[in-house]
């Protein structure tokens, strides 16, 4: 499978303790993924409850010329469990519909402050050094920052079997056009140590658990964007 396509489709795939309880609301959303000006993939993102657990689920599949390089459907799931009045990551899973050439699993043990990780056919344990977020649960952090009127927050970001020191900042407001309708949004920017890439998240202030747009920039690389097409609240 073409590595660049895997990186593109999984950059938005793949939750943590909160100071105040956040009310989760289920939804099903559809997105278009762009690389530069090209429409390269379609993605479905949902948040739903199953008993004690809440799960973000996301599937992505290449479109157009990119589908000639990869026709696999990528799947990412973040499971949350409410412990001590806080939502925390219980498990992170990434895979595809192929023969298991892409499989990643991270199970969080908050009692012992450990993560049991399976990545690239290896299994190992990492210590949890503090608050941890991933590409789905980062929306919980944005919501918490809005509730507490915080302009900046530091945390550890989980991606590809590793924890990286990261920072999320509120950078201002903007206006997006979705289905020919202007939407006023708040903008957050994430940076991580050891990488020159930046992630920008655009949210409706009233519904910050749903990203309207996610934008990734990196020097020398084309900008990748995940843009909301439609959403159904359940």
C-alpha positions in Angstrom: 0.0 0.0 0.0 1.4 3.4 -1.0 2.9 4.9 2.2 1.9 8.5 1.3 -1.7 7.6 0.9 -1.7 5.8 4.3 -0.2 8.9 5.9 -2.7 11.1 4.2 -5.8 9.1 5.2 -4.7 8.4 8.8 -3.4 11.9 9.7 -6.9 12.7 10.9 -7.7 9.3 12.3 -7.2 7.7 15.5 -9.1 10.3 25.3 -8.2 11.7 28.3 -9.2 13.3 31.6 -11.2 16.5 31.9 -11.5 19.0 34.7 -15.3 19.5 34.2 -17.8 17.0 32.9 -18.5 17.4 29.2 -21.9 16.4 27.9 -21.3 14.1 24.8 -23.9 14.1 22.0 -24.0 11.4 19.3 -23.6 12.3 15.7 -22.8 11.0 12.2 -20.7 13.3 9.9 -19.3 13.1 6.4 -16.2 14.8 5.2 -14.2 15.4 2.1 -10.4 15.2 2.3 -8.2 17.4 0.1 -4.5 17.4 -0.7 -3.8 20.8 -2.1 -6.7 21.5 -4.4 -7.4 17.8 -5.2 -10.3 15.9 -3.7 -8.5 12.7 -2.6 -10.8 10.9 -0.2 -14.0 10.7 1.7 -14.3 10.2 5.4 -17.2 9.3 7.8 -16.9 10.2 11.5 -19.3 9.2 14.2 -19.6 9.6 18.0 -21.9 7.2 19.7 -22.6 5.6 23.1 -22.6 1.9 23.8 -23.4 1.1 27.4 -20.6 2.5 29.6 -18.5 3.5 26.6 -18.5 6.3 24.1 -16.7 5.7 20.8 -15.4 7.9 18.0 -15.4 5.8 14.8 -13.9 6.9 11.5 -13.6 5.3 8.1 -11.7 6.8 5.1 -11.4 5.7 1.5 -9.4 7.2 -1.4 -11.2 8.8 -4.3 -10.3 9.6 -7.9 -6.8 8.9 -9.1 -5.7 8.2 -5.5 -8.1 5.2 -5.4 -5.9 3.6 -8.1 -3.0 3.6 -5.6 -5.1 2.3 -2.7 -8.6 0.9 -2.5 -8.5 -0.1 1.1 -10.8 1.4 3.7 -9.0 2.7 6.8 -10.7 2.5 10.1 -9.9 4.3 13.4 -11.7 4.0 16.7 -11.2 5.8 20.0 -13.1 4.4 23.0 -13.8 6.5 26.0 -14.7 5.4 29.5 -15.9 7.7 32.3 -13.7 7.3 35.4 -13.8 9.5 38.5 -16.2 11.9 36.7 -13.7 12.3 33.8 -13.8 10.8 30.3 -10.5 9.0 29.6 -9.2 7.0 26.7 -9.9 3.3 27.2 -8.6 2.0 23.8 -7.4 3.3 20.5 -7.6 1.0 17.4 -6.4 1.6 13.8 -6.7 -1.0 11.0 -7.8 -1.5 7.4 -9.8 -4.0 5.5 -6.7 -5.7 4.1 -4.7 -8.6 5.4 -3.7 -6.9 8.6 -0.7 -5.0 7.2 -1.8 -2.0 9.1 -2.8 -2.7 12.7 -2.3 -0.6 15.8 -3.9 -0.9 19.2 -3.3 1.0 22.5 -5.1 0.0 25.7 -5.0 2.4 28.6 -4.6 1.3 32.2 -5.3 4.4 34.3 -5.0 2.6 37.6 -1.3 1.8 36.9 -0.7 4.8 34.6 0.3 2.6 31.6 -0.5 2.0 28.0 -0.2 -1.4 26.4 0.7 -0.7 22.8 0.7 -3.0 19.7 2.4 -1.2 16.7 4.3 -2.5 13.7 4.2 -6.1 15.0 5.7 -5.1 18.3 4.1 -5.0 21.7 5.4 -2.8 24.6 4.3 -0.7 27.5 4.6 3.0 27.9 4.1 5.1 31.1 1.3 7.7 31.0 3.1 11.0 32.0 0.1 13.2 32.1 -3.0 14.1 30.1 -3.2 12.2 26.8 -5.2 13.1 23.7 -5.4 11.6 20.3 -6.7 12.8 16.9 -10.3 12.2 18.0 -10.2 13.2 21.7 -8.4 16.4 21.0 -12.0 17.8 20.4 -12.6 17.1 24.1 -9.7 19.3 25.0 -10.9 22.1 22.8 -14.3 21.9 24.5 -12.7 22.0 27.9 -10.7 25.1 27.0 -13.8 26.8 25.9 -15.6 25.9 29.1 -12.7 27.2 31.2 -11.9 30.1 28.9 -8.3 28.8 28.5 -6.2 30.2 25.7 -3.5 27.5 25.8 -3.1 24.0 27.0 -0.1 21.5 27.1 -0.6 17.8 26.9 0.8 14.5 25.4 -0.4 13.5 22.0 -0.7 9.8 21.1 0.1 8.9 17.5 1.8 5.9 15.8 2.7 4.2 19.1 4.3 7.3 20.7 3.5 10.1 23.1 4.7 13.5 22.1 4.6 16.8 24.1 2.1 19.1 22.4 0.4 22.4 22.8 -3.1 23.6 21.8 -3.8 27.3 21.4 -6.9 29.3 20.6 -5.8 31.6 17.8 -9.0 33.5 16.9 -12.1 33.4 14.8 -12.9 32.8 11.2 -15.8 32.3 8.7 -16.2 29.1 6.7 -18.7 28.4 4.0 -20.4 25.0 4.3 -23.0 24.1 1.7 -23.2 27.7 0.6 -23.9 28.9 4.2 -21.4 31.0 6.1 -20.5 29.7 9.6 -18.6 31.6 12.3 -16.0 29.4 13.8 -13.3 29.3 16.5 -9.8 28.4 15.5 -7.4 26.2 17.5 -3.8 25.4 16.5 -1.9 22.3 17.6 1.9 22.0 17.6 4.1 19.1 18.7 7.7 18.7 19.6 10.0 17.2 17.0 7.8 18.0 14.0 7.4 21.1 11.8 3.7 20.3 11.1 0.8 22.2 12.5 -2.8 21.2 12.8 -5.7 23.7 12.8 -9.1 22.9 14.1 -12.2 24.9 13.2 -15.3 24.6 15.5 -18.8 25.9 15.8 -18.7 27.6 19.3 -22.0 25.9 20.2 -20.9 22.4 19.1 -17.1 22.1 19.6 -17.1 18.3 19.7 -17.7 18.3 16.0 -14.8 19.6 13.9 -16.0 21.7 10.9 -12.6 21.7 9.3 -9.2 20.2 10.1 -6.1 21.6 8.3 -2.6 20.2 8.4 0.4 22.2 7.1 4.0 21.2 6.9 7.0 23.0 5.3 7.6 21.7 1.8 4.4 19.7 1.7 0.9 20.3 0.3 -1.7 21.3 2.8 -4.2 18.6 3.7 -7.7 19.5 4.7 -10.7 17.6 6.1 -13.9 19.6 5.4 -17.4 18.9 6.8 -20.0 18.1 4.2 -23.0 17.0 6.3 -23.9 16.0 9.8 -26.8 14.2 11.5 -27.2 14.7 15.3 -28.8 11.7 17.0 
